[in-house]
Every structure is written in C-alpha cells, then in structure tokens.
C-alpha cells in the first residue's frame, strides 16, 4: 500500500531478475521502467536515476488513478495497492477483507450475504457508491447498482487490487463516486503456470480451484460448497429467532486468450447460491446469481510515442430471489432481476514535451430484461387467496444510454512537481447531463517524500430500484437526481529505511443523497433526494515497516466526523477505525501472521439493546509455508476470540441489526505443478 521496497513473494515461485541478470534483460527492464507516468515528460527518467537494480525491480506501480503507470506516491489522490504477497501476509481469503487495512473504510455485514463497504463516511447499503473494475471493465448488478466481493470473485485468480479513494468521475464517470476498486487477474509467470488448490474448514467448507496459464491462455475454474458462517440463534429483522438454511454454492469459470498482439478476449461465468439471512422466520430465502461477462480489449503502443486502448464489453445478470414457506415447503415468493450492460471505450494517450495527454470516449447501455415477481405468501397474512404478480419496476422495459467524453493532462511542471487536470462530460438519456473535473498537484522534494493536494467532483446516478421501484401505493414519488460529491484532500507520504508513513486529511460534501422514505400512507417505501447535504471530515494514518524480508508490520488509524447540514450526525457510522498486522518468518520457509481491526461504536437508530452496535476488535491468526518446492499450505483462524459483532441494518432503521460471523478455522493446500 504505497510501497517502494518489495521483497520476494513468500510461498510462491515467481520469475525474478537477480543481480546476475543478463545485460539484455537488464536493458529491457530499464527501458520499461523509464516509461512511467511522466515518461512523456522531458527528464522524466531522472526519477529512477539513483535506484539500484534490485530497487528498480521492486518499484510499486499503479495504473488506475490516471490510466498511466505511476508510483502510488506520485499518483493523483489517494491510492492503495495490494498484490499476491499482501494477500498472504495479511491472511485474507476474500477481497473485501483487504479493506479492513485501508484507513477510512468501514465494512458491514449486509442481510443479503454480502459485505457493505463504506468509504470515508459514504453510507451505502447496496455497495453502489464505488465502482468495481475487473481487468478494466465495470462489474455491477443493475437492479441494485451493487457489487459483491465476497466469495463471488475468488482471490486465487487475482493478481492485484488497486483502490482509489475519493472522487473518480472525471475518468470513470457515474458511480465512481467514493472511488474505484480495480481488480487485475493473474498474469502467468514466464514458462507458464499450473496450480491446484484444495480448501476446507468450519461451516462444512469444501472447495477447490485450478489455474492454468501460459503466454497466450489463462484458464481458472473454481467450486465451493459451505454453510454461511453465522451463529445459531440469530434474530430476524422483526426481532424473532430465525434459523434459515445456510447452504451456499459458488462456481466460476474464467477464460482469457490473447488472439494476437495486443488483442485479448475474456469470458467470465458465475453461478452462485446463497441465503437471504435476515428475514422473518416464517420463510426460507435464497438468492441465485447467474452472470456472464465478456470483453474484447485491444492495446498498442506506449505513452511516450502514443498508446491506444479500446474495449467492447458485456455484463449479463440473471439473478433471482426466492422464498419458501417453512412449514409447507411451498413457494412463497419469487422475483427476477435480469438486466444487460453493454459498453465500449476508446482512449489514446501521448506525450507532448512536458505533458502526457489522455483523451477518450465511452458508451454504455443498460437494458432491463425481466423484473417480474410473484408472491404467494406474506409473513403477516399467510398464503394469499390470489397470487400477487407484477413488476419490480414501474417501467419494466426501461433502458438508457450514456455517452461520455473525457480529457486528462499530466503536466511535469518541473522534475519535482506534477499537475494533473482532468474533466469528463456525461450525457445521460434518463438523467441530467453532468460535467465532472479533478485537479491534483504532487510535489516530490525527494524520491522518498511526496505532498499531494487534490480537489474533484463525482456523481452517482440512481439504480433501477431507486429510480423506478414499483410501489404498493397510489403515491407518485418525485423524479430522482444524481447524487453529487465535492472533495478536497491533502496528503503526505514519507519512506525512511523500510518505513512508509502516510497521512491524509479530507473533506467531502455530499448533496442530493438518495434515501429510502416511507410513503405517506405507510404502505411502502420509495426513494427520494435529500433536501440538504452533509459534510464528512476525516484524517487517515498508515504506517508500514519492512525491517527485513522476515518481518512486516502494519498500523492504520482513521477518524471521521460527519454532520448533516440541518444539524446532528448521520447514523451507522463509526468515528474511529484502526488496523494492525504483524507478519513474521522465523526461518524463511514458514510464516506467521496476526491481524486485528477495530471499529468504533455506531448509532443504529433502533431501540433494541440486545443488538447494540458496540465497538469491537476482530482478530485473525494465520500461517503459511512450503511443505515441498511444489506444495504449500495456508491455515488460519478468523475472529479468533469469537467476538459477537452487530452491524447496523441501514435499510431497516427501526429494526434489529444483522450480525457478522463467529470464529472460523480454515486451511488450504496449494500445489504448483
């Protein structure tokens, strides 16, 4: 996370270049490293002039903040990077577990078996205030506008995760509101890579995956069967004990093929089944996700002489929610959430003296396919004499197009000072047009020290559910506007002999935020823009220490103060979060790790004392190492002290909270063959 020094990835065989690398390989290495962000600028290569070869091999690079390969310390705004080495030394098994180590993030267990991720106070029950990109293309379920990063995207197929905090709409458009989570799939080592993984643990967890990669083809397949890791004696949202079945199945098939130089085709297939764990005890409920993602991407050139990137992509979502009445096992409810997302982008970047200029165009089309529902049973009324049928949307055939143009200039004003200016214009069919911009200045008085100043704007357009929820009421809700964000941040980073220290101060102002509101007759809920705004001010601290390749230390801390314009604090937010991690290798072959994350008390707004959202520590213990050159192990205990953790149910403000899972023991065997 903004590291300059990089040690070898423990427990894995990677292609590296040692000090005995051939002159030919050294030449290509140095040529490549000279082509980063301001490679378009005169004298840009001086940035790495004082690095040794080993240091050059380990320079950390991020591309998502500006589409140009850049050191995180030099990138505009706040960016954190994680790679496969970090996954092991932090002991994480799912992508969202990484976010506990990012100051300013708060994670919550949502009732529909995914983790809600709140960045810098942006409360968001459906995970629709950040954008998720996989290999450069967006992923989200259109009905809720949400993403899931639990078991749905296996960490075993991920090479790298980059997280941008703050407004990113000047590059990524609507929904890059609180930032961007950019996921890159694995890149095969030279000579190819073949790997099989077997995993198991508590909650009847059994799973496996296989990975194959060579120069042109990448193939990943995974299957996982488990019980959702929740305690017994859970409470439903109406405060009664609920014991729904917890069976879960996750399956994924991923194929990527280089068709020719620069041209790549990727296909991603998912089928997931998991419980709806927070409903009345009269029903069993489950969610089935069937999704397909495909893209054809092209890239050629390099920033100095001109680089072009283009892609066509498609996301097909065929999700369904269903309920079964517990006593009779008859169907109680079923709804479809079927929608398609089509898109294309073209961007070109080129160096002009001290400037690296990027310009691009993007088109997206969202199209509703089937949002029908049928209700046979209601928890308060029993089985209905006549099934209730209809559409989740007031306009079931809704579709919309978005066309955008954007421009960015990275100007190397002098060797130690860079100014990034960016702007994007989005033309929406269904909403008002929007213009977003960003200005960021980075001053690096030395290669180990940087100061940043950023101001930018962002928007989030309403999801299908927010904009066109079909109401069980005669009330006609007002039309929705996009949420708007203005953000100012200042940060400082310093690297001193293995120690990285970062401090960020920010202020966010959000307007037109969308809330769920009861209809006047109390018979349903609708979504409306607020009549005021709120401000969020915070400070984030991060320190990482690499004493030597055998010891890694991490400490993070954040403070948040959020206020309504009309006075008072919004609910559900913790003022303080913190994280610590220790990773130690006693002999170089085996590694031990301990991590802990802290979340302060949150106001849940309900009157039930037995589910108070108290402050808590979540402590994990893990180890990994080599059994043989080809066989490695990973073992761990999550929630080591079995802390009972309640999370505010943001969508049921007066109801019981959902709760996070208890202690879980797990293990994995990794065979490189």
C-alpha positions in Angstrom: 0.0 0.0 0.0 2.1 2.7 -1.4 5.3 0.7 -1.0 8.7 1.4 -2.6 10.6 -1.6 -1.4 9.3 -5.1 -2.4 10.5 -8.4 -1.1 10.0 -11.8 -2.8 6.5 -13.2 -2.6 6.6 -15.9 0.1 5.4 -19.4 -0.7 5.2 -18.9 -4.5 7.6 -19.4 -7.3 7.9 -16.1 -9.3 10.0 -15.1 -12.2 12.5 -12.5 -10.9 15.7 -11.0 -12.2 18.7 -11.2 -9.9 21.9 -9.1 -9.9 23.2 -11.8 -12.2 20.6 -10.9 -14.9 21.9 -10.8 -18.4 22.7 -7.4 -19.9 19.9 -8.0 -22.5 17.3 -8.5 -19.7 18.6 -5.5 -17.7 18.3 -3.3 -20.8 14.7 -4.2 -21.3 14.0 -3.7 -17.6 15.4 -0.2 -17.5 13.7 0.7 -20.8 10.3 -0.4 -19.4 10.8 1.5 -16.1 11.6 4.6 -17.9 8.2 4.7 -19.5 6.2 5.5 -16.4 3.8 8.3 -15.8 5.7 11.3 -16.9 7.7 9.2 -19.3 6.0 11.6 -21.6 7.9 14.5 -19.9 11.4 15.8 -20.5 13.8 14.5 -18.0 11.2 12.0 -16.5 13.7 9.2 -16.4 15.7 11.1 -13.7 13.1 9.9 -11.2 14.8 6.5 -11.1 18.4 7.5 -11.7 19.5 6.9 -8.2 17.9 3.4 -7.8 19.8 0.2 -7.7 18.8 -2.6 -10.0 17.2 -4.5 -7.1 15.2 -1.4 -6.1 14.1 -0.9 -9.7 12.8 -4.5 -9.8 10.6 -3.8 -6.8 9.1 -0.4 -7.5 5.4 -0.4 -6.9 3.3 0.8 -9.9 -0.4 1.8 -10.0 -2.4 2.5 -13.2 -6.0 3.1 -12.2 -5.6 6.7 -10.8 -4.7 8.2 -14.2 -4.5 5.3 -16.7 -0.7 5.9 -16.7 1.7 3.6 -14.9 2.6 5.6 -11.8 4.1 5.1 -8.4 1.3 5.4 -5.9 3.2 8.2 -4.1 3.2 10.2 -7.3 -0.4 9.3 -8.4 -3.1 12.0 -8.1 -5.2 11.4 -5.0 -5.0 8.5 -2.5 -4.4 5.0 -3.9 -3.6 1.7 -2.1 -2.2 -1.3 -3.9 -2.3 -5.0 -2.9 -0.7 -7.9 -4.7 -0.5 -11.7 -4.1 2.2 -11.2 -1.5 -0.1 -8.9 0.5 -2.9 -11.5 0.4 -0.7 -14.0 2.2 0.9 -11.8 4.7 -2.4 -10.2 5.7 -4.1 -13.6 5.9 -7.1 -12.7 3.7 -9.2 -15.1 1.7 -11.7 -12.7 0.2 -11.2 -9.3 -1.5 -13.3 -7.3 0.9 -11.1 -8.5 3.8 -8.3 -6.3 2.3 -10.4 -3.2 3.0 -10.0 -3.6 6.8 -6.4 -2.5 6.3 -7.3 0.7 4.4 -7.9 3.7 6.8 -11.2 5.3 6.0 -13.1 2.1 5.1 -15.8 0.6 7.2 -17.2 -2.8 6.4 -20.6 -4.2 7.5 -22.4 -7.5 7.1 -25.4 -6.9 5.0 -28.6 -9.0 5.2 -28.3 -10.5 1.8 -24.9 -12.2 2.4 -22.5 -9.6 1.2 -20.3 -7.1 2.8 -21.3 -3.4 2.5 -18.2 -1.2 2.1 -18.4 2.4 3.2 -15.7 4.7 2.2 -15.0 7.9 4.1 -18.5 8.1 5.6 -20.4 7.4 2.4 -23.2 5.2 3.8 -24.2 2.7 1.2 -26.2 -0.4 1.9 -26.1 -1.8 -1.6 -22.4 -1.1 -2.5 -23.3 1.4 -5.2 -21.1 4.3 -4.2 -17.9 2.8 -5.5 -17.1 1.3 -8.9 -15.6 -2.1 -9.3 -13.5 -2.8 -12.4 -12.2 -6.3 -13.4 -9.4 -6.1 -16.0 -10.6 -2.6 -16.9 -14.3 -3.3 -17.4 -17.1 -2.5 -14.9 -19.0 -5.1 -12.9 -22.3 -4.5 -11.1 -25.8 -5.8 -10.8 -28.0 -3.3 -12.4 -31.2 -3.7 -10.3 -29.4 -2.6 -7.1 -26.5 -1.0 -8.8 -24.3 -3.0 -6.5 -21.3 -5.3 -6.5 -20.2 -8.2 -4.3 -16.6 -9.0 -3.4 -17.0 -12.0 -1.1 -16.8 -15.5 -2.5 -18.1 -14.2 -5.8 -14.6 -13.2 -7.1 -12.1 -15.7 -5.9 -8.8 -14.2 -4.7 -7.0 -17.2 -6.2 -7.5 -15.7 -9.7 -6.5 -12.1 -8.7 -3.0 -10.7 -9.3 -3.5 -7.2 -7.9 -6.1 -4.9 -6.3 -5.8 -1.1 -6.6 -8.1 1.1 -4.6 -8.7 4.8 -5.3 -10.3 6.8 -2.5 -12.1 10.0 -3.4 -14.0 11.2 -6.4 -13.0 9.5 -9.7 -15.9 10.5 -12.0 -13.6 12.7 -14.1 -12.1 9.5 -15.5 -14.6 6.7 -14.7 -17.9 8.5 -14.8 -21.0 7.9 -12.8 -20.8 5.5 -9.8 -17.1 6.2 -9.3 -18.5 8.3 -6.5 -16.4 7.3 -3.5 -13.6 5.8 -5.5 -12.7 2.8 -7.7 -11.7 -0.8 -6.8 -9.7 -2.1 -9.8 -9.0 -5.8 -9.9 -6.4 -7.4 -12.2 -6.5 -11.1 -12.8 -3.4 -13.2 -12.5 -0.5 -13.0 -15.0 1.3 -16.2 -15.7 4.9 -16.4 -14.8 7.4 -16.9 -17.7 7.3 -20.5 -18.9 3.7 -21.0 -17.8 1.9 -21.7 -14.5 -0.3 -24.5 -13.3 -1.8 -24.6 -9.9 -4.4 -26.5 -8.0 -5.9 -25.5 -4.6 -7.9 -27.5 -2.1 -9.6 -25.8 0.8 -11.7 -26.7 3.8 -12.7 -25.5 7.2 -15.5 -24.8 9.6 -19.1 -24.5 8.5 -18.7 -27.6 6.3 -16.5 -25.6 3.9 -15.1 -27.7 1.0 -13.8 -26.2 -2.2 -11.2 -26.3 -4.9 -9.8 -24.4 -7.9 -7.4 -24.9 -10.7 -5.4 -22.4 -12.6 -3.6 -22.7 -15.9 -1.6 -20.0 -17.6 0.9 -19.7 -20.4 1.9 -16.9 -22.7 -1.4 -16.7 -24.5 -4.1 -18.5 -22.4 -5.4 -18.2 -18.9 -8.0 -20.6 -17.5 -9.5 -20.6 -14.0 -12.2 -22.9 -12.6 -13.5 -23.0 -9.0 -16.2 -24.6 -7.0 -17.1 -24.0 -3.3 -19.7 -25.5 -1.0 -20.2 -24.3 2.5 -22.7 -23.1 5.1 -22.8 -19.4 5.5 -20.6 -18.7 8.6 -23.2 -17.4 11.0 -24.1 -18.1 14.6 -27.1 -20.0 15.8 -30.0 -18.1 17.5 -29.9 -15.2 15.0 -32.7 -12.7 15.2 -34.7 -11.8 12.1 -35.3 -8.1 11.3 -38.6 -8.2 13.2 -36.8 -9.4 16.3 -37.8 -13.1 16.3 -35.4 -16.0 16.3 -34.6 -17.1 12.7 -32.9 -20.3 11.6 -33.0 -20.4 7.8 -30.8 -22.9 6.0 -27.4 -21.6 5.2 -26.2 -23.7 2.3 -24.0 -21.8 -0.2 -22.6 -22.8 -3.6 -20.2 -20.7 -5.6 -18.9 -21.7 -9.1 -16.8 -19.7 -11.5 -15.2 -20.4 -14.9 -12.8 -17.8 -16.4 -11.1 -17.9 -19.8 -8.8 -15.3 -21.3 -7.0 -15.7 -24.6 -4.5 -13.5 -26.4 -5.8 -13.6 -30.0 -2.9 -11.6 -31.4 -0.5 -8.9 -30.4 -2.5 -6.5 -28.1 -5.9 -8.2 -28.7 -7.4 -10.2 -25.8 -10.7 -12.0 -25.4 -12.0 -12.8 -21.9 -15.1 -14.7 -20.7 -16.3 -15.0 -17.1 -19.2 -17.2 -16.0 -20.6 -17.3 -12.5 -23.3 -19.3 -10.7 -23.8 -18.6 -7.0 -26.4 -19.6 -4.5 -26.5 -18.1 -1.0 -29.1 -17.5 1.7 -31.0 -14.3 2.5 -30.1 -14.4 6.2 -32.2 -11.6 7.6 -35.9 -12.2 7.0 -38.9 -13.3 9.2 -38.6 -16.9 10.4 -41.7 -18.0 8.5 -39.7 -18.2 5.3 -36.5 -19.7 4.0 -35.0 -17.4 1.4 -32.1 -17.7 -1.1 -30.5 -15.7 -3.9 -29.3 -17.2 -7.1 -26.8 -15.3 -9.2 -26.2 -16.3 -12.8 -23.9 -13.9 -14.6 -21.8 -13.8 -17.7 -19.2 -11.2 -18.5 -17.3 -11.0 -21.8 -14.9 -8.4 -23.3 -12.7 -7.9 -26.2 -9.8 -5.5 -25.5 -7.0 -4.0 -27.5 -3.9 -2.1 -26.5 -0.9 -1.0 -28.6 2.0 1.4 -28.1 3.4 3.2 -25.1 2.7 6.6 -23.6 5.8 8.4 -24.9 5.1 7.7 -28.6 1.4 7.2 -28.3 -0.7 4.4 -26.7 -4.2 3.4 -27.7 -6.6 1.3 -25.6 -10.0 0.1 -26.7 -12.6 -2.5 -25.5 -16.1 -3.9 -26.1 -17.7 -5.4 -23.0 -20.9 -7.1 -21.9 -22.3 -8.0 -18.5 -25.4 -10.2 -18.4 -27.1 -10.5 -15.0 -29.7 -13.2 -14.4 -30.2 -13.0 -10.7 -33.3 -14.3 -8.8 -34.6 -14.1 -5.2 -36.9 -16.8 -4.0 -38.7 -17.6 -0.7 -40.2 -20.9 0.6 -42.8 -21.1 3.4 -41.1 -23.2 6.1 -44.0 -25.4 7.3 -45.4 -26.5 3.9 -42.3 -26.0 1.8 -44.4 -24.3 -0.8 -43.2 -21.4 -2.9 -43.7 -18.1 -1.1 -42.2 -15.6 -3.4 -40.0 -15.2 -6.5 -38.6 -12.2 -8.3 -36.3 -11.9 -11.3 -33.6 -9.3 -11.6 -32.5 -9.8 -15.2 -30.6 -7.0 -17.0 -27.8 -6.4 -19.5 -25.0 -3.9 -19.6 -23.2 -3.2 -22.9 -20.3 -0.8 -23.2 -17.3 0.3 -25.3 -14.4 2.7 -24.8 -11.6 4.2 -26.8 -8.8 6.2 -25.3 -5.4 7.4 -26.5 -2.5 8.8 -24.5 0.6 10.5 -25.8 3.5 12.6 -24.6 4.0 16.2 -25.8 7.1 17.6 -24.3 6.4 18.0 -20.5 2.8 16.9 -20.9 1.2 13.4 -21.0 -2.3 13.9 -22.6 -5.1 11.4 -22.5 -8.4 11.7 -24.3 -11.2 9.2 -24.5 -14.8 8.3 -25.3 -17.1 5.8 -23.7 -20.6 4.4 -24.4 -22.8 2.4 -22.0 -26.2 0.9 -22.4 -28.3 -0.5 -19.6 -31.3 -2.6 -20.6 -33.9 -4.3 -18.4 -34.9 -7.8 -19.4 -37.2 -9.3 -16.8 -38.1 -7.7 -13.4 -41.3 -9.7 -12.8 -42.3 -11.1 -9.4 -44.9 -13.4 -7.9 -46.0 -13.5 -4.3 -47.9 -16.5 -2.9 -47.2 -15.9 0.8 -46.8 -12.9 3.1 -45.4 -13.3 6.6 -48.2 -11.2 8.2 -51.1 -12.6 6.1 -50.2 -16.1 5.3 -50.9 -17.6 1.9 -52.8 -15.3 -0.4 -56.1 -16.3 -2.0 -54.8 -14.9 -5.3 -51.1 -14.6 -6.0 -49.8 -11.1 -6.3 -48.0 -10.6 -9.6 -46.3 -7.6 -11.2 -43.0 -6.0 -11.9 -40.4 -4.6 -9.6 -40.2 -1.6 -11.8 -42.8 1.0 -12.7 -41.4 0.8 -16.2 -40.3 -2.8 -16.8 -38.9 -2.0 -20.3 -36.6 0.7 -19.1 -33.3 1.2 -20.9 -30.8 4.0 -21.0 -27.7 5.1 -22.9 -24.8 7.1 -21.7 -22.2 8.7 -23.9 -19.1 10.4 -22.4 -16.0 12.3 -23.5 -13.1 12.9 -21.2 -9.7 14.6 -21.2 -6.7 14.5 -18.9 -3.3 16.3 -18.9 -0.4 15.2 -16.7 2.0 18.2 -16.8 5.5 17.8 -15.4 6.0 21.4 -14.4 9.5 20.6 -13.2 11.3 17.5 -12.1 9.7 17.5 -8.6 6.3 19.0 -9.4 3.4 17.4 -11.4 0.0 18.8 -12.1 -2.9 16.6 -13.2 -6.0 18.1 -14.7 -9.0 16.1 -15.9 -12.6 16.6 -17.0 -15.4 14.4 -18.2 -18.8 15.2 -19.7 -21.5 12.5 -19.5 -24.7 12.7 -21.5 -27.5 10.5 -20.0 -30.8 9.5 -21.6 -32.6 9.2 -18.2 -30.9 11.9 -16.1 -29.5 15.4 -16.5 -26.1 15.7 -18.2 -23.1 16.2 -15.9 -19.6 17.6 -16.0 -17.0 16.4 -13.5 -13.5 17.6 -13.0 -10.4 16.9 -11.0 -7.2 18.9 -10.3 -4.3 17.3 -8.4 -0.8 18.6 -7.6 2.0 16.3 -6.5 5.3 17.7 -5.1 8.2 15.3 -4.5 11.1 17.1 -3.0 12.9 13.7 -3.0 12.2 10.3 -4.3 11.2 9.2 -0.7 8.9 12.1 0.1 5.7 13.4 -1.5 3.0 16.0 -0.9 -0.4 15.9 -2.6 -3.3 18.3 -3.0 -6.5 17.3 -4.8 -9.9 18.8 -5.5 -12.5 16.9 -7.5 -16.2 16.2 -8.1 -18.2 13.0 -8.7 -21.7 11.8 -9.3 -23.8 8.7 -8.8 -26.9 8.1 -10.9 -29.8 6.2 -9.3 -30.0 2.4 -9.7 -33.0 0.7 -11.3 -34.6 0.1 -7.9 -34.1 3.6 -6.7 -35.4 5.3 -9.9 -38.3 3.0 -10.7 -39.4 0.9 -7.8 -42.9 -0.3 -8.3 -44.9 0.9 -5.3 -47.7 -0.9 -3.4 -49.3 2.5 -3.1 -51.0 5.2 -5.2 -48.3 7.7 -4.2 -46.2 9.0 -7.1 -42.6 9.7 -6.0 -40.7 12.7 -7.4 -38.1 12.1 -10.1 -34.6 11.5 -8.8 -31.4 13.4 -9.4 -27.9 12.1 -9.3 -26.0 12.3 -6.0 -23.2 14.8 -6.1 -19.9 14.9 -4.3 -17.2 17.5 -3.9 -13.9 16.5 -2.2 -10.8 18.2 -1.1 -7.8 16.2 0.3 -4.2 16.9 1.3 -1.7 14.1 2.0 1.9 13.5 2.9 4.0 10.3 2.3 7.5 9.5 3.5 9.7 6.5 3.1 12.6 6.1 5.6 14.7 2.9 5.6 11.9 0.4 5.3 9.3 2.5 7.0 6.4 4.0 4.9 4.3 6.7 6.6 1.2 8.3 5.1 -1.2 11.0 6.4 -4.3 12.2 4.6 -6.8 14.9 5.5 -10.0 15.2 3.5 -13.4 17.0 3.4 -16.3 15.6 1.5 -19.5 17.5 0.8 -22.4 15.3 -0.5 -25.7 16.7 -1.9 -28.8 15.1 -3.3 -28.1 11.9 -1.5 -30.7 9.3 -2.0 -32.6 7.9 0.9 -35.4 5.3 1.3 -38.5 7.0 2.7 -42.0 5.7 3.8 -44.9 6.6 1.5 -47.4 9.0 3.1 -49.9 6.1 3.6 -47.2 4.0 5.3 -47.8 1.1 2.9 -44.5 1.1 1.1 -41.2 2.8 0.7 -39.8 5.0 -2.1 -36.5 6.7 -2.8 -36.0 10.5 -2.7 -33.2 13.0 -2.8 -32.5 14.7 0.4 -33.4 18.4 0.9 -30.0 19.1 2.4 -26.4 17.8 2.4 -23.8 16.5 4.7 -20.1 17.1 5.3 -17.6 14.5 6.2 -14.2 15.5 7.5 -11.5 13.0 8.4 -7.9 12.1 8.9 -6.2 8.8 7.9 -2.9 7.5 9.1 -1.0 4.5 7.7 2.4 3.1 8.6 4.2 0.0 7.2 7.6 -1.2 8.2 9.8 -3.8 6.5 12.6 -4.4 8.9 13.9 -7.2 6.6 12.3 -9.8 4.4 11.4 -11.7 7.6 9.3 -9.1 9.3 6.4 -6.9 8.2 4.4 -4.5 10.4 1.3 -2.5 9.6 -0.7 0.0 11.5 -3.6 2.1 10.3 -5.9 4.6 12.0 -8.8 6.9 10.9 -11.0 9.5 12.4 -14.3 10.6 10.8 -16.7 13.4 11.7 -19.9 13.6 9.7 -22.5 16.3 10.1 -25.9 17.0 8.5 -26.4 20.5 7.1 -29.5 20.7 9.3 -27.5 19.6 12.4 -26.7 16.3 14.0 -24.8 13.2 12.9 -25.9 10.6 10.4 -26.4 7.1 11.9 -24.5 3.9 11.3 -21.0 5.5 11.0 -18.1 4.8 13.4 -15.9 7.7 14.2 -12.8 5.6 14.6 -11.4 2.6 12.8 -8.0 1.0 13.2 -6.0 -1.9 12.0 -2.7 -3.7 12.9 -0.9 -6.6 11.3 2.3 -8.5 12.1 3.9 -11.0 9.6 7.0 -12.9 10.7 9.1 -15.6 9.1 11.3 -17.4 11.7 13.2 -19.5 9.1 12.3 -18.1 5.7 10.2 -21.1 4.8 7.3 -20.7 7.1 5.4 -17.5 8.0 3.2 -16.5 10.9 0.7 -13.6 10.9 -1.6 -11.8 13.2 -4.0 -9.1 12.2 -6.6 -7.1 14.1 -9.1 -4.5 13.0 -11.1 -2.1 15.2 -14.5 -0.4 14.5 -15.9 2.1 17.0 -19.4 2.2 18.3 -22.1 3.1 15.8 -25.6 4.6 16.3 -28.1 2.1 14.8 -31.2 4.2 15.5 -33.3 1.3 16.8 -34.4 0.7 20.4 -33.3 -2.9 20.9 -30.5 -3.1 23.5 -29.6 -6.7 22.7 -28.3 -5.8 19.3 -26.4 -2.6 20.1 -23.7 -1.8 17.6 -20.9 -1.6 20.1 -17.2 -1.1 19.3 -15.3 -4.3 18.5 -12.0 -5.8 17.7 -11.8 -8.5 15.0 -8.6 -10.6 15.4 -7.3 -13.1 12.9 -4.4 -15.6 13.1 -2.8 -17.2 10.1 0.3 -19.1 8.9 1.7 -20.3 5.6 4.7 -22.0 4.2 6.2 -24.7 2.0 5.9 -28.4 2.5 7.9 -29.1 -0.6 9.0 -27.0 -3.6 5.7 -27.7 -5.3 3.3 -28.0 -2.3 2.4 -25.1 0.1 -0.1 -24.6 2.9 -2.2 -21.8 4.4 -4.1 -22.1 7.7 -5.9 -19.6 9.8 -8.5 -18.7 12.4 -10.8 -15.8 11.6 -12.4 -13.9 14.6 -10.1 -15.7 16.9 -11.8 -14.6 20.1 -15.3 -15.2 18.7 -16.4 -11.6 19.2 -20.1 -11.1 18.7 -20.4 -8.3 16.2 -23.6 -6.5 15.2 -23.8 -4.2 12.2 -26.4 -1.5 11.7 -29.0 -2.6 9.2 -29.1 0.6 7.2 -32.2 -0.5 5.3 -34.2 -1.3 8.4 -33.5 1.7 10.6 -36.0 0.7 13.3 -35.3 -3.0 13.1 -32.8 -5.5 14.5 -29.3 -5.4 13.2 -27.6 -8.1 11.2 -24.6 -9.8 12.6 -21.2 -10.9 11.4 -19.9 -14.4 11.6 -18.3 -16.1 14.6 -15.0 -17.9 14.8 -14.0 -19.9 11.8 -11.0 -22.2 11.3 -9.8 -22.8 7.7 -7.0 -24.3 5.7 -5.7 -24.6 2.1 -3.2 -26.7 0.2 -1.6 -25.2 -2.9 0.0 -27.5 -5.5 2.2 -25.9 -8.2 2.6 -28.5 -10.8 
